[in-house]
Amino acid sequence: ALWPRQRVRRRGLYLLGLASLLRMDAAQLQVFFHAFFRLPRQEWAGYLSDRLSTPQLLGVMLRLFGHLPGHLRATLLDTAWRERSLLVAAI
């Protein structure tokens, strides 16, 4: 009741991202963050500072997904399936 709906949606996306990171090993995390910090600075900085709107946040996440190798995409998709309640909250 205290947060606007858009803030609740962004929180769901952030929690889904966190759940994905927690399922990765050290080597996967290195690949993930290498791709993350290769995004334009305004995108990764906006993500980390929570200054992006929900559509912008989703766009950054989708662009990052497109830059990741297949095995990490599979991890993200598997997490989205396992944590689908977070995904539904974000939608």
Secondary structure as GFF3:
##gff-version 3
##sequence-region A 1 91
A	DSSP	alpha_helix	5	22	.	.	.	ID=ss1
A	DSSP	alpha_helix	26	36	.	.	.	ID=ss2
A	DSSP	alpha_helix	41	49	.	.	.	ID=ss3
A	DSSP	alpha_helix	54	67	.	.	.	ID=ss4
A	DSSP	alpha_helix	70	82	.	.	.	ID=ss5
A	DSSP	alpha_helix	84	90	.	.	.	ID=ss6
###
